[in-house]
Amino acid sequence: MITSMTGFGRGDFSSDGFHVTAEVKTLNSRYLDISIRLPQSLQHKEFDLKDVIQNYVSRGKINVNVNLDKSKTGIPNITYSPEMVKSYIEMLEGIRRESNLTEPVQVRDILRFEDIFVQREDDPETVKEIWKCTVEATKSALQAANKMRSQEGAELKDDLAALLDDISGLLKDIGSASRANASLVKEKLRKRIEELVQDEKINDDRLEMEVALLVDKMDINEEIVRLNSHIKFFRDALEDNENVGRRLNFLCQEINRELNTIGSKSSDSVIAHHVVIGKEKLEQMREQVQNIE
């Protein structure tokens, strides 16, 4: 099945007051390149999440952004540092004594120091619950992204099939033009050689052999056969259930090689015109193939 490398998906999962939202964005890339943004408490789980992601995608640039909402747990994300609070109280008390102040140290005085607050560290059970939510949310996002990638892949498949049909039609015209010109080319070569050696004795058998060799060098039947074979393999790949992006890219290169050879071997203007159009169609195919997983 043809799958695009471009897609987007969003997934959510909640448990015990924890709500995790995962967003997945996929882009073109020759290889699998995964970038993940996780909550602080799950930083050590990055490679584990990459293992999960690789079950859903095999190629492309994958950006995963995971957000955690703890508001429904009723537990604040921050707490205070008893050591810092104690140190500031001792400092303020010392200032009060040195200044001969009678007013006692108040809570509001301590709250002026922002560094008494620290990020609350999650206990192992909390981390386990958050991880469960993260995995489920990410899976849901990947499934949504793959659905979008499959839909776009179906459109790519239709476009590629249509372009292949166009190239196949051009190839038939090239074959017809080549066969129609074969005898004409042979006769032109004969006349040209006779003009070049008109003052010399020439052996008819040798002349016939030389003409046949030149015509054989100009023959494009072999290239047409190979080109038809590449087109068949391309069509087969479009129906394959495996990821075929790299295979299709290789076949595009081979099709381009045969078109170039046909263009260089043939001196016929009609064939040359068909080759130019074929290469334009192929370039459109190559652009589409770059987006296939």
Phi, psi and omega per residue, in radians:
M1 nan 2.300 -3.138
I2 -1.317 2.206 -3.140
T3 -2.189 2.281 3.078
S4 -1.293 2.695 3.069
M5 -1.599 -0.005 -3.116
T6 -1.852 2.182 3.127
G7 -2.972 2.969 3.109
F8 -2.546 2.463 3.099
G9 -2.592 2.617 3.133
R10 -2.286 2.385 3.131
G11 -2.394 2.614 3.140
D12 -2.281 2.628 3.023
F13 -2.727 2.405 -3.124
S14 -2.229 2.566 3.093
S15 -2.862 2.294 3.084
D16 0.910 0.667 3.105
G17 1.519 -0.162 3.103
F18 -1.584 2.329 3.113
H19 -2.201 2.091 -3.113
V20 -1.991 2.323 3.063
T21 -2.055 2.245 3.127
A22 -2.091 2.343 3.062
E23 -2.095 2.321 -3.123
V24 -2.121 2.211 3.071
K25 -2.159 2.239 -3.124
T26 -2.063 2.445 -3.102
L27 -2.349 3.002 -3.138
N28 -1.187 2.463 3.014
S29 -2.902 2.575 3.137
R30 -1.171 -0.533 -3.088
Y31 -2.179 -3.128 3.088
L32 -1.518 2.054 -3.100
D33 -2.264 1.878 -3.045
I34 -1.890 2.223 3.084
S35 -2.134 2.251 -3.026
I36 -2.249 2.395 2.979
R37 -2.033 2.060 -3.066
L38 -2.077 2.752 2.982
P39 -1.037 2.707 -3.065
Q40 -0.946 -0.705 -3.071
S41 -1.226 -0.196 -3.109
L42 -1.984 0.228 -3.109
Q43 -0.987 -0.593 -3.120
H44 -1.310 -0.096 -3.100
K45 -1.747 0.151 -3.055
E46 -1.015 -0.813 -3.113
F47 -1.193 -0.561 3.076
D48 -1.134 -0.695 3.135
L49 -1.224 -0.569 3.079
K50 -1.095 -0.639 3.086
D51 -1.096 -0.674 3.093
V52 -1.113 -0.793 -3.083
I53 -1.102 -0.662 -3.095
Q54 -1.186 -0.223 3.023
N55 -1.332 -0.220 -3.066
Y56 -1.998 -0.443 -3.131
V57 -2.374 2.610 -3.125
S58 -2.105 -0.297 -3.130
R59 -2.681 2.588 3.120
G60 2.146 2.937 3.061
K61 -1.610 2.054 -3.048
I62 -1.955 2.077 3.068
N63 -1.894 2.133 -3.128
V64 -2.105 2.205 3.136
N65 -2.119 2.070 -3.086
V66 -1.949 2.200 3.110
N67 -2.054 2.428 -3.101
L68 -2.025 2.291 3.083
D69 -2.063 2.053 -3.128
K70 -1.853 0.126 -2.980
S71 -1.029 -0.560 -3.090
K72 -1.401 -0.128 3.085
T73 -1.374 -0.328 -3.085
G74 1.330 0.126 -3.138
I75 -1.836 2.131 -3.140
P76 -1.161 2.664 -3.140
N77 -1.315 -0.242 -3.123
I78 -2.124 2.819 3.030
T79 -2.474 -3.066 -3.133
Y80 -1.982 2.788 3.119
S81 -1.713 1.916 3.126
P82 -0.966 -0.639 -3.128
E83 -1.128 -0.751 -3.140
M84 -1.183 -0.702 3.119
V85 -1.070 -0.793 3.141
K86 -1.062 -0.738 -3.115
S87 -1.124 -0.737 -3.135
Y88 -1.190 -0.654 3.100
I89 -1.072 -0.809 3.130
E90 -1.067 -0.682 3.126
M91 -1.151 -0.791 -3.135
L92 -1.153 -0.660 3.100
E93 -1.116 -0.697 3.107
G94 -1.108 -0.717 3.104
I95 -1.122 -0.723 -3.134
R96 -1.060 -0.769 -3.126
R97 -1.163 -0.776 -3.124
E98 -1.104 -0.516 -3.101
S99 -1.630 0.015 -3.128
N100 1.002 0.674 3.113
L101 -1.565 2.518 3.125
T102 -1.707 -0.351 -3.107
E103 -1.188 2.243 -3.119
P104 -1.258 2.818 3.064
V105 -1.219 2.288 -3.104
Q106 -1.881 2.805 3.117
V107 -1.034 -0.684 -3.112
R108 -1.076 -0.500 3.107
D109 -1.175 -0.691 -3.122
I110 -1.248 -0.612 -3.098
L111 -1.166 -0.208 3.110
R112 -1.214 -0.317 -3.116
F113 -1.680 1.823 -3.020
E114 -1.178 -0.442 -3.061
D115 -1.353 0.079 3.004
I116 -1.316 -0.288 -3.130
F117 -1.676 2.387 -3.138
V118 -2.320 2.764 3.083
Q119 -1.148 2.292 3.136
R120 -1.250 2.248 3.094
E121 -1.495 2.331 -3.140
D122 -1.380 2.437 3.090
D123 -1.339 2.872 -3.071
P124 -0.942 -0.683 -3.137
E125 -1.172 -0.672 3.103
T126 -1.145 -0.778 3.110
V127 -1.036 -0.712 3.125
K128 -1.075 -0.720 3.141
E129 -1.206 -0.722 3.112
I130 -1.113 -0.698 3.127
W131 -1.106 -0.731 3.104
K132 -1.039 -0.788 3.125
C133 -1.106 -0.692 -3.116
T134 -1.128 -0.773 3.137
V135 -1.074 -0.812 -3.104
E136 -1.168 -0.708 3.122
A137 -1.144 -0.701 -3.141
T138 -1.175 -0.724 3.084
K139 -1.038 -0.766 3.129
S140 -1.082 -0.724 3.120
A141 -1.146 -0.709 3.127
L142 -1.144 -0.689 3.098
Q143 -1.101 -0.710 3.116
A144 -1.158 -0.722 3.123
A145 -1.125 -0.717 -3.135
N146 -1.184 -0.564 3.068
K147 -1.102 -0.779 3.108
M148 -1.132 -0.707 3.132
R149 -1.135 -0.622 3.118
S150 -1.212 -0.707 3.116
Q151 -1.094 -0.775 3.109
E152 -1.186 -0.604 3.104
G153 -1.084 -0.654 3.108
A154 -1.112 -0.665 3.098
E155 -1.187 -0.695 3.098
L156 -1.090 -0.720 3.137
K157 -1.048 -0.780 3.134
D158 -1.099 -0.735 3.135
D159 -1.118 -0.774 -3.127
L160 -1.144 -0.702 3.120
A161 -1.085 -0.706 3.128
A162 -1.148 -0.732 3.117
L163 -1.150 -0.663 3.070
L164 -1.080 -0.721 3.098
D165 -1.043 -0.711 3.132
D166 -1.103 -0.779 -3.133
I167 -1.160 -0.673 3.102
S168 -1.076 -0.728 3.106
G169 -1.095 -0.736 3.108
L170 -1.118 -0.649 -3.122
L171 -1.149 -0.656 3.072
K172 -1.103 -0.734 3.120
D173 -1.135 -0.670 3.108
I174 -1.110 -0.763 3.122
G175 -1.086 -0.750 3.124
S176 -1.100 -0.772 -3.130
A177 -1.140 -0.647 3.137
S178 -1.152 -0.771 3.131
R179 -1.154 -0.688 -3.132
A180 -1.164 -0.521 -3.074
N181 -1.597 -0.183 -3.034
A182 -0.973 -0.918 -3.103
S183 -1.185 -0.625 3.132
L184 -1.144 -0.749 3.108
V185 -1.093 -0.741 -3.136
K186 -1.077 -0.744 -3.133
E187 -1.185 -0.686 3.105
K188 -1.116 -0.698 3.101
L189 -1.126 -0.743 3.126
R190 -1.028 -0.843 -3.117
K191 -1.111 -0.687 -3.122
R192 -1.141 -0.727 -3.141
I193 -1.174 -0.697 3.121
E194 -1.098 -0.632 3.106
E195 -1.173 -0.654 -3.105
L196 -1.257 -0.510 -3.071
V197 -2.055 0.500 -3.021
Q198 -1.140 -0.449 -3.139
D199 -1.604 -0.016 -3.122
E200 -1.911 2.709 3.023
K201 -1.280 2.404 -3.110
I202 -2.326 2.385 3.132
N203 -1.517 2.149 -3.079
D204 -1.044 -0.682 -3.136
D205 -1.147 -0.722 3.136
R206 -1.161 -0.689 3.115
L207 -1.092 -0.765 3.139
E208 -1.070 -0.686 -3.136
M209 -1.174 -0.752 3.141
E210 -1.116 -0.716 3.110
V211 -1.101 -0.750 -3.137
A212 -1.085 -0.675 3.128
L213 -1.150 -0.725 3.131
L214 -1.147 -0.726 3.122
V215 -1.110 -0.689 3.137
D216 -1.097 -0.674 3.112
K217 -1.135 -0.498 -3.127
M218 -1.573 -0.117 -3.103
D219 -1.206 2.327 -3.095
I220 -1.973 0.231 -3.102
N221 -1.081 -0.698 -3.127
E222 -1.092 -0.715 3.124
E223 -1.165 -0.663 3.121
I224 -1.115 -0.733 3.120
V225 -1.078 -0.813 3.140
R226 -1.131 -0.683 3.141
L227 -1.117 -0.727 3.069
N228 -1.080 -0.635 3.119
S229 -1.150 -0.758 3.122
H230 -1.098 -0.689 3.130
I231 -1.121 -0.702 3.107
K232 -1.093 -0.806 3.128
F233 -1.074 -0.629 3.119
F234 -1.122 -0.773 3.127
R235 -1.117 -0.713 3.109
D236 -1.064 -0.717 -3.130
A237 -1.129 -0.605 3.124
L238 -1.105 -0.411 3.138
E239 -1.713 -0.033 -3.093
D240 -1.296 2.558 3.119
N241 -1.503 -0.143 3.122
E242 -1.495 2.953 3.030
N243 -1.313 2.124 -2.948
V244 -2.110 0.225 -3.082
G245 -0.958 -0.859 -3.122
R246 -1.138 -0.674 3.130
R247 -1.124 -0.752 3.128
L248 -1.128 -0.638 3.113
N249 -1.120 -0.724 3.100
F250 -1.105 -0.762 -3.136
L251 -1.118 -0.607 3.067
C252 -1.067 -0.709 3.117
Q253 -1.104 -0.719 -3.134
E254 -1.195 -0.709 3.097
I255 -1.079 -0.735 3.125
N256 -1.088 -0.699 3.131
R257 -1.053 -0.795 -3.114
E258 -1.192 -0.671 3.097
L259 -1.105 -0.703 3.111
N260 -1.100 -0.730 3.141
T261 -1.140 -0.744 3.100
I262 -1.050 -0.768 -3.135
G263 -1.112 -0.655 -3.106
S264 -1.342 -0.512 -3.094
K265 -1.482 -0.444 -3.055
S266 -1.739 2.391 3.093
S267 -1.805 0.045 -3.100
D268 -1.360 2.280 -3.090
S269 -1.161 -0.603 3.134
V270 -1.145 -0.801 3.119
I271 -1.101 -0.736 3.127
A272 -1.040 -0.690 3.122
H273 -1.126 -0.755 3.118
H274 -1.114 -0.661 3.133
V275 -1.116 -0.734 3.127
V276 -1.076 -0.787 3.117
I277 -1.120 -0.716 3.117
G278 -1.050 -0.697 3.132
K279 -1.212 -0.574 3.055
E280 -1.127 -0.757 3.098
K281 -1.107 -0.726 -3.125
L282 -1.117 -0.677 3.126
E283 -1.096 -0.650 3.059
Q284 -1.107 -0.692 3.121
M285 -1.122 -0.754 -3.113
R286 -1.085 -0.678 3.099
E287 -1.111 -0.692 3.126
Q288 -1.214 -0.699 -3.096
V289 -1.124 -0.537 3.137
Q290 -1.044 -0.327 -3.092
N291 -1.755 0.133 -3.070
I292 -1.781 2.319 -3.118
E293 -1.162 nan nan
